[in-house]
Amino acid sequence: MSYKTTVERRPELQSSVHQKHGYEVPEWITLPVTGGSDAHLSWVVGIVDVRHRRPLHTQEGGSR
């Protein structure tokens, strides 16, 4: 499973994954984004910002 989020929201996402994951020590890797489609990167920032109004654990659909 992979998630997309911003640096600012990473701690919240990490906490949510650790709370819900079945493993005692879930794998957690952070990769820097060094480039990509401007349209896609703008979409990620926009969707994360919109969803920030609700807690991560209640969101549905799409990668974060």
Number of C-alpha atoms within 10 A of each C-alpha: 3 7 12 17 16 13 9 8 15 14 11 13 19 14 11 14 17 15 13 10 11 9 9 8 8 13 9 9 8 9 5 7 7 5 7 8 8 9 8 10 13 11 12 17 14 12 15 18 14 10 14 12 8 10 11 17 12 7 11 9 5 8 12 18
